[in-house]
Amino acid sequence: MGRIRVLPDDVVNRIAAGEVVERPSSVLKELVENALDAGAGSILIRVEEGGRRLVEVRDDGEGMDADDAVAALERHATSKLTPASALDAIRTLGFRGEALPSIAAVSRFTLTTSPDGTGGTRVVADGGRIASSGPAAHPRGTTISAADLFYNTPARQRFLRAAGTEMGHVVEAAIGLALSRPDVGFRLDHGARRILDLPPVTKLLERLSQIEGAPAARAAVRVQAERGGVSVSGFVLHGEESGAARGTRRFLVKGRVVRDRILSSAASRTLEQMLPLGSAASCLLVIDLPPESVDVNVHPAKAEVRFAEPGKIHELVRDALRQAIGGSPPLRSASPSAGAVIGAAAEHPGRTGLVDGFRHRIAEATGLYLSSHDDRATGSTSAGATASGAIDDGEGLIPRGTPAVVGHYRNGYILAQDEDGLILVDQHAAHERILFEELTDSVEGAPAPTQALLFPRTVQLPPKQRAAIDAIPAELGRLGFEVEPFGEDTIVVRGVPAPLADTDPERLLLDLFGAAEEEGGRSLSLEERRRRMLSTAACHAAVKVPAELTPEKIGWILDRLLRCRSPLLCPHGRPTMLRWAHRAIERRFGRP
């Protein structure tokens, strides 16, 4: 007897589910896309335990009759693709007919639907097998619930994260879908708590305002460019200068929320070049192009696309962002360090400008430092490494002895010299490192003492954190905050960690929530959260760029930096100093 056999349908469906259904947010995405394809004008999402226990999507779309409701659970059964349809001209969000059977294969699944509201059908499936089907009352539209996700595949269930982490992914997926269709109303409930309530609007900027807040939307910079039948539109939102986060990058291609390295690379590199170092700018870009110019059938969950001409897409996104940022007063004035650099970039769009030049040297200096096999405290580096002349052969980054201050460059960089060479110190990064080590020492080994606020402050939480509002006080309490819930999306801050008493608690908490929720797909530990909080606080309290400093302050920063345990990097990993050896400078001028 041969060893080749055809797998049973239930095994095939569970294998397919592993490609389509990664986590609760994947279920949400597939069900909402089906609702949008069905012409829904309003979508209600209900989630329990971050989606691990339940993901339910109700819509008011066209619904299905009894035969279609049962057929929808068959693999590759779809109403969106006919034998005559072209795969290179797909105009619907779904088309493979894999989502519903894949979800049903790994959950306790219920589908209730009606095409007209006068009668309806309910289909119940358990682990992919239909358990029952029959008439059921339901208004026009469809409700699908997937309970106990991966209950029959324990290996997959073990890879799910904590409910708060999974809920963060659910909220992000819902936000992306809501941005893709501003004309559709979205509601998201986590248990009894309302997380999102987004009535339908007519413009993308109005939907952005609902999600990011009116002040952020008013300061948003419009992006608009078109070339060769391809258009790029959307907005850039400029955040405070902070090392806590780089901001979000969201991309919509033909109405789909996608991940794409071409788009991500073009947007991230351009924003880094055009905006100040550490700026947490976010962008939302909508790419519209002919259906035959993009392949949406390259990823099982339709989360990625492939462009026919990726180079042209990259160039168009880059040029659109450069044009928008270069001519934008809100972005130029949003940060005190942005004006001169962005203004110069606007006048010379083909050049990367001062910030990018320093960024390039900083990246090389960081690579040199991290490639060293010697002890950090000695400051020695691998011999023979160079950074475009910025670091000479065999020279250490850490100055020997006490360097002499030479000057203050562009109100942001301290120039100094020692017996080996010229040193350039980023005053903000250096002060961050100093403050971070002071704060770390003050809370080492024990919860930070709490300093009561004279006037309590209210902080409105971002959508991702609203689901966990009841757990937030205990979490922050261990970090030295005194907070309590106040309504569905707000907390009252009555005390802050004593070492951070001079820091704006609202900005600190929002940065902490935004940056510390998750890193690399895992929840951060208490110690990691504490470190992130302290590094964020140090960033807020450090001197800015540009800022005039007295000679005494310049000397103090230089002296205290060299006393730090890790003087070469700020808490976020950016170099604090560059150096040029005397002999490297002399060689540049042709001296022997």
C-alpha positions in Angstrom: 0.0 0.0 0.0 1.3 3.5 -0.9 2.3 6.0 1.7 0.7 9.0 0.0 -2.8 9.7 1.3 -5.3 12.6 1.1 -5.7 14.4 4.4 -9.2 14.6 6.0 -11.1 17.8 5.5 -10.9 18.8 9.1 -7.1 18.5 9.1 -6.9 20.4 5.8 -9.0 23.2 7.3 -6.9 23.5 10.4 -3.7 23.7 8.3 -5.3 26.4 6.2 -6.4 28.2 9.4 -2.7 28.3 10.5 -2.0 30.5 7.4 -5.1 32.7 7.6 -5.8 32.9 11.3 -2.7 34.0 13.3 -4.4 35.6 16.3 -7.8 37.2 17.2 -7.0 40.3 15.2 -6.8 38.1 12.1 -10.3 36.9 12.7 -11.5 40.4 13.2 -9.8 41.5 9.9 -11.4 38.7 7.8 -14.9 39.1 9.3 -14.9 42.9 8.9 -13.6 42.7 5.3 -16.4 40.3 4.5 -18.9 42.8 6.1 -17.5 45.6 3.9 -17.7 43.5 0.8 -21.4 42.9 1.7 -22.1 46.6 1.6 -22.3 47.2 5.4 -23.0 50.8 6.5 -22.5 50.0 10.2 -20.3 47.4 11.8 -20.4 46.4 15.5 -17.4 44.4 16.9 -17.6 42.7 20.3 -14.6 41.1 21.9 -13.9 39.3 25.1 -10.5 38.6 26.8 -8.7 40.3 23.9 -10.5 38.1 21.4 -9.2 34.8 23.0 -12.7 34.0 24.3 -14.8 35.7 21.6 -14.6 37.8 18.5 -18.1 38.8 17.1 -18.8 41.0 14.1 -22.3 42.2 13.3 -23.1 44.1 10.1 -26.1 45.5 8.3 -25.0 44.3 4.8 -26.9 42.3 2.3 -26.9 39.1 4.3 -27.4 35.5 2.9 -30.1 33.0 2.3 -30.1 29.6 3.9 -28.3 27.8 1.1 -25.5 30.4 0.9 -25.1 30.4 4.7 -24.2 26.7 4.7 -22.2 26.9 1.5 -20.1 29.8 3.0 -18.4 27.3 5.3 -17.1 25.2 2.4 -13.5 25.8 1.4 -12.9 28.0 -1.6 -16.6 28.8 -1.7 -17.0 32.5 -2.6 -19.4 34.9 -4.2 -16.6 37.3 -5.1 -14.8 35.5 -7.8 -16.3 33.7 -10.8 -14.5 31.3 -13.2 -14.3 34.2 -15.7 -12.8 36.7 -13.2 -9.2 37.8 -13.5 -7.0 37.3 -10.5 -5.0 40.4 -11.6 -8.1 42.6 -11.5 -9.7 41.9 -8.1 -11.8 44.7 -6.7 -13.1 43.0 -3.5 -11.4 42.7 -0.2 -12.0 38.9 0.0 -12.0 36.4 -2.9 -10.5 33.1 -1.9 -13.3 31.7 0.2 -10.9 30.5 2.9 -11.6 32.9 5.8 -14.9 31.4 7.2 -14.0 27.7 7.0 -10.5 28.5 8.4 -12.0 30.4 11.3 -14.7 27.8 11.9 -12.0 25.1 12.0 -10.3 26.5 15.1 -13.2 28.0 17.0 -16.8 27.4 18.2 -18.4 29.2 15.3 -21.9 30.7 14.8 -23.2 32.5 11.7 -26.6 34.2 11.8 -27.8 36.0 8.7 -30.8 37.4 6.8 -31.0 39.0 3.4 -34.1 41.0 4.1 -34.9 40.9 7.9 -38.1 38.9 7.5 -36.5 35.6 8.1 -33.0 34.3 8.8 -30.7 31.4 9.2 -28.3 30.2 11.9 -25.4 27.9 11.2 -23.4 26.5 14.1 -20.0 24.8 13.6 -17.7 23.2 16.1 -14.1 22.7 15.0 -15.0 23.1 11.4 -17.9 20.6 11.4 -21.4 21.9 11.0 -23.3 20.9 14.1 -26.7 22.5 13.2 -28.4 24.8 10.8 -31.9 26.2 10.8 -34.1 29.3 10.8 -33.4 32.1 13.2 -34.6 35.7 13.5 -32.1 38.3 12.5 -32.3 41.8 11.0 -30.9 42.4 7.5 -27.2 41.6 7.6 -25.0 39.0 9.2 -23.6 38.3 12.7 -20.6 35.9 13.0 -19.1 34.9 16.3 -15.9 32.9 16.8 -15.5 31.7 20.4 -12.7 29.9 22.2 -10.1 30.5 19.5 -7.7 27.6 19.0 -9.5 25.5 21.6 -8.8 22.4 19.5 -5.2 23.3 18.6 -3.5 23.8 22.0 -0.1 24.3 20.4 -1.4 27.4 18.5 -3.3 28.6 21.6 -0.1 28.6 23.7 1.4 31.2 21.2 -1.4 33.7 22.0 -0.2 36.6 24.1 -1.8 38.1 27.2 -5.3 39.5 26.7 -4.1 43.1 26.9 -1.5 42.4 24.1 -4.0 40.7 21.9 -6.5 43.5 22.5 -3.9 46.0 21.3 -3.6 44.1 18.0 -7.4 43.9 17.8 -7.7 47.7 18.3 -5.0 48.4 15.7 -6.7 46.1 13.2 -10.0 47.9 13.8 -8.5 51.3 13.5 -6.9 50.4 10.1 -10.1 49.1 8.8 -12.0 52.1 10.0 -9.5 54.4 8.2 -10.0 52.4 5.0 -13.7 53.2 5.0 -14.6 56.5 6.7 -18.2 56.2 5.3 -18.9 53.1 7.4 -19.7 53.4 11.1 -17.6 51.3 13.5 -18.1 50.3 17.1 -15.7 48.1 19.2 -16.6 46.8 22.6 -14.3 44.8 24.9 -16.6 43.1 27.3 -18.8 45.9 28.8 -16.4 48.6 27.8 -16.7 50.8 24.7 -13.3 51.1 23.0 -14.2 52.8 19.7 -17.3 54.6 18.6 -16.8 56.0 15.1 -19.9 57.3 13.3 -19.7 57.4 9.5 -18.1 60.5 8.1 -17.5 61.8 4.6 -13.8 62.6 4.7 -10.7 60.7 5.7 -9.5 63.6 7.8 -12.7 63.5 9.8 -12.1 59.8 10.5 -8.5 60.6 11.5 -9.8 63.2 13.9 -12.1 60.7 15.5 -9.2 58.4 16.1 -6.2 60.6 16.8 -8.1 63.6 18.3 -9.0 67.0 16.8 -5.8 68.8 17.7 -3.7 66.1 15.9 -6.0 66.2 12.9 -5.9 70.0 12.7 -2.1 69.9 12.6 -2.0 67.1 10.1 -0.2 67.8 6.8 -1.8 66.7 3.6 0.1 64.5 1.2 -1.0 64.4 -2.4 0.9 63.4 -5.6 0.1 61.6 -8.8 2.3 60.1 -11.5 1.7 57.7 -14.3 -1.8 56.6 -13.2 -0.7 56.0 -9.6 -1.7 58.4 -6.8 -0.5 58.8 -3.2 -2.7 60.7 -0.8 -3.0 60.9 3.0 -1.6 62.8 6.0 1.5 63.2 8.1 1.0 63.8 11.8 3.9 65.3 13.7 4.5 64.1 17.3 6.6 65.7 20.0 10.3 65.1 19.7 10.9 61.9 21.7 12.9 58.8 21.5 10.0 56.8 22.9 8.4 55.9 19.6 8.9 56.5 15.9 5.2 56.9 15.2 2.9 54.7 13.2 3.0 54.0 9.5 -0.3 52.9 8.0 -0.8 52.1 4.3 -3.9 51.5 2.4 -3.6 50.0 -1.1 -6.8 49.7 -3.1 -8.8 49.9 0.1 -6.7 47.2 1.9 -4.7 47.7 5.0 -1.3 46.2 4.1 2.2 45.7 5.3 4.8 46.4 2.6 8.5 46.9 2.8 8.6 49.1 -0.2 6.1 51.5 1.3 7.5 51.3 4.8 11.1 51.9 3.6 10.1 54.9 1.5 8.0 56.5 4.2 10.4 55.8 7.1 13.6 56.9 5.4 12.0 60.1 4.1 10.5 61.0 7.4 13.8 60.4 9.1 15.6 62.5 6.6 13.1 65.4 6.6 12.3 65.6 10.3 14.4 66.2 13.4 16.2 63.2 15.0 13.8 61.4 17.3 10.7 62.9 15.9 7.7 60.6 16.4 5.9 61.5 13.1 3.2 59.2 11.9 1.7 58.8 8.5 -1.3 57.5 6.8 -0.9 56.9 3.1 -3.5 55.8 0.6 -2.1 54.3 -2.6 -4.5 54.1 -5.6 -3.4 52.4 -8.8 -4.9 50.2 -11.6 -5.9 46.7 -10.3 -3.5 45.1 -12.8 -0.6 47.0 -11.3 -0.7 45.3 -7.9 -1.0 41.6 -6.9 -3.1 41.1 -3.8 -2.8 37.3 -4.0 0.6 36.9 -2.5 -0.2 36.5 1.2 -2.6 33.9 2.8 -4.1 36.6 5.0 -4.0 39.3 2.2 -1.8 41.4 4.5 0.8 42.0 1.9 0.8 43.0 -1.8 3.3 43.0 -4.7 3.6 45.9 -7.0 4.4 45.5 -10.7 6.8 48.4 -10.6 8.0 48.7 -7.0 10.7 51.3 -7.8 8.2 53.8 -9.2 6.0 53.3 -6.1 9.0 53.9 -3.8 10.0 57.1 -5.7 6.4 58.5 -5.7 5.9 57.9 -2.0 9.3 59.5 -1.3 8.7 62.5 -3.5 5.1 63.0 -2.2 6.3 63.1 1.4 9.2 65.4 0.6 6.9 67.8 -1.1 4.4 67.8 1.7 6.8 68.1 4.6 9.1 70.6 2.8 6.3 73.1 2.3 4.5 72.6 5.6 4.5 75.3 8.3 2.8 73.0 10.9 5.6 70.5 10.6 8.3 73.1 10.6 7.0 74.7 13.7 5.9 71.6 15.6 9.4 71.1 17.0 11.9 73.9 17.9 14.6 72.0 16.1 12.8 71.4 12.8 12.7 74.8 11.2 16.2 75.4 9.8 16.7 71.8 8.7 13.3 71.3 7.0 13.5 74.7 5.4 16.9 73.8 3.9 15.5 70.5 2.7 12.6 72.3 1.1 15.0 74.6 -0.8 17.2 71.6 -1.8 14.9 68.6 -2.0 17.6 66.5 -3.7 19.9 66.8 -0.6 19.5 65.0 2.7 20.5 68.0 4.8 22.3 68.4 8.0 20.1 66.1 10.1 20.5 63.2 7.7 24.2 63.8 7.4 24.6 63.6 11.1 22.3 60.6 11.2 24.5 58.8 8.7 27.6 59.5 10.8 25.8 58.6 14.0 24.7 55.2 12.5 28.3 54.5 11.5 29.6 55.5 14.8 27.1 53.3 16.6 28.0 50.4 14.3 31.7 50.9 15.2 30.9 51.1 18.9 28.7 48.0 18.9 31.2 46.0 16.8 33.8 46.5 19.5 34.8 43.5 21.5 36.4 45.5 24.2 34.9 46.6 27.5 32.5 49.5 27.2 34.0 51.2 30.2 37.4 51.5 28.6 35.9 53.1 25.5 38.3 51.3 23.2 37.3 50.2 19.7 38.4 47.8 17.1 41.5 49.0 15.3 41.1 49.8 11.7 37.4 50.8 11.8 36.5 54.2 10.4 33.3 56.3 10.0 33.8 58.5 7.0 36.8 60.1 8.8 34.7 60.8 11.9 36.6 58.2 13.9 40.2 57.5 13.3 42.0 54.2 13.2 42.3 52.7 16.7 41.0 55.8 18.5 38.6 55.4 21.4 35.3 57.2 21.5 35.6 58.2 25.2 37.9 61.1 25.7 41.0 60.7 27.7 41.3 63.2 30.6 39.2 66.3 30.7 38.4 67.7 27.3 38.4 71.4 26.8 35.2 73.1 25.5 35.8 74.8 22.1 32.3 76.1 21.4 28.6 75.6 21.0 27.5 74.6 17.5 24.0 75.5 16.3 22.7 75.6 19.9 22.6 71.8 19.9 26.1 70.4 19.9 29.0 70.9 22.2 32.4 71.1 20.6 35.4 70.0 22.7 38.9 68.8 22.2 41.3 66.5 24.0 44.8 65.4 23.3 43.6 62.9 20.7 41.1 64.9 18.6 37.9 66.9 18.2 34.7 65.8 20.0 31.1 66.6 19.0 28.5 66.0 21.7 24.7 66.0 21.2 23.5 68.0 24.2 20.1 66.4 24.3 21.3 62.8 24.0 24.0 63.5 26.6 21.7 65.1 29.1 19.3 62.1 28.6 22.0 59.7 29.5 22.9 61.7 32.6 19.3 62.0 33.8 18.5 58.4 33.1 21.3 57.1 35.2 20.4 59.5 38.0 16.7 58.3 37.9 17.7 54.6 37.7 19.9 55.0 40.8 17.1 56.7 42.7 14.7 53.8 42.2 17.1 50.9 42.1 15.8 47.8 43.9 12.6 49.3 45.2 9.3 50.8 44.0 9.8 54.5 43.3 8.4 56.7 46.1 5.3 58.6 45.1 5.0 62.4 45.1 1.4 63.6 45.5 0.3 66.2 42.9 -1.1 69.5 44.3 -3.8 69.4 41.6 -4.8 65.9 40.2 -4.5 65.5 36.4 -6.8 63.6 34.1 -5.4 61.6 31.2 -7.5 60.3 28.4 -6.1 56.9 27.3 -5.3 55.8 23.8 -7.8 53.2 22.3 -5.4 50.3 22.8 -5.2 50.9 26.6 -8.9 51.5 27.2 -9.7 47.7 27.4 -7.2 47.4 30.3 -8.3 50.4 32.3 -9.1 48.4 35.4 -5.6 46.8 35.5 -3.8 50.1 34.9 -3.7 51.4 38.5 -2.0 48.3 39.9 0.5 48.3 37.0 1.4 52.0 37.4 1.3 51.7 41.2 4.3 49.4 41.1 6.1 52.1 39.1 5.3 54.8 41.7 2.2 56.4 40.2 -1.1 56.9 42.1 -3.9 56.7 39.6 -7.6 55.6 39.5 -10.1 55.0 36.7 -12.4 57.9 35.8 -15.0 56.8 33.2 -14.5 54.5 30.3 -11.4 56.1 28.8 -9.9 58.3 31.4 -7.7 58.0 34.5 -7.0 60.5 37.3 -3.4 60.9 38.3 -3.0 61.9 41.9 0.7 61.1 42.3 3.8 60.5 40.3 7.2 58.8 41.1 9.1 61.3 43.2 12.2 61.4 40.9 9.8 62.5 38.0 8.0 65.2 40.0 9.0 67.9 37.5 7.9 65.9 34.4 4.5 66.5 32.8 2.5 63.4 34.0 0.1 63.4 31.0 2.9 63.5 28.4 4.9 60.9 30.3 2.0 58.5 30.7 0.9 58.8 27.1 4.4 58.1 25.9 4.8 55.3 28.3 1.5 53.7 27.1 2.4 54.2 23.5 5.9 52.8 23.7 5.8 50.1 26.4 2.7 48.1 25.5 4.6 45.6 23.4 8.0 45.1 21.8 8.8 42.5 19.2 5.5 40.7 19.8 6.0 40.2 23.5 4.6 41.9 26.6 7.2 44.0 28.5 8.1 42.9 32.0 7.7 45.3 35.0 11.5 46.0 34.9 11.4 46.7 31.2 8.4 49.0 31.7 10.3 50.8 34.5 13.3 51.3 32.3 11.1 52.6 29.5 9.4 55.0 31.8 12.6 56.3 33.2 14.1 56.7 29.7 11.0 58.5 28.5 11.1 60.8 31.6 14.8 61.5 30.9 14.0 62.4 27.4 11.2 64.8 28.4 13.4 66.5 31.0 16.6 66.8 29.0 17.7 70.0 27.3 16.3 70.4 23.8 17.9 71.1 20.5 18.2 73.9 19.8 18.7 75.6 23.2 21.2 78.2 24.3 23.4 76.9 27.2 25.6 78.8 29.5 29.3 77.9 29.6 28.6 76.5 33.1 25.8 74.2 31.8 28.0 73.1 28.9 30.8 72.2 31.2 28.5 70.4 33.6 27.0 68.2 30.8 30.4 67.3 29.5 31.7 66.5 32.9 28.7 64.5 34.1 28.5 62.6 30.8 32.0 61.3 31.2 31.2 60.1 34.7 28.3 57.9 33.4 28.5 54.2 33.4 27.5 54.1 29.7 28.4 57.5 28.3 28.4 56.7 24.6 24.7 56.0 24.1 21.5 57.7 25.2 18.8 55.4 26.8 17.2 54.9 23.4 20.4 53.7 21.8 21.5 56.9 19.9 25.1 58.0 20.2 25.9 60.9 22.5 29.2 61.9 20.8 31.3 61.7 17.7 35.0 62.3 17.5 37.6 63.2 14.8 41.2 62.3 15.5 43.7 65.2 15.0 45.7 63.2 12.5 42.6 62.3 10.5 41.7 66.0 10.2 45.2 66.9 9.2 45.2 64.2 6.5 42.0 65.7 5.1 43.8 69.0 4.7 46.7 67.3 3.0 49.2 67.7 5.9 51.7 64.8 6.4 
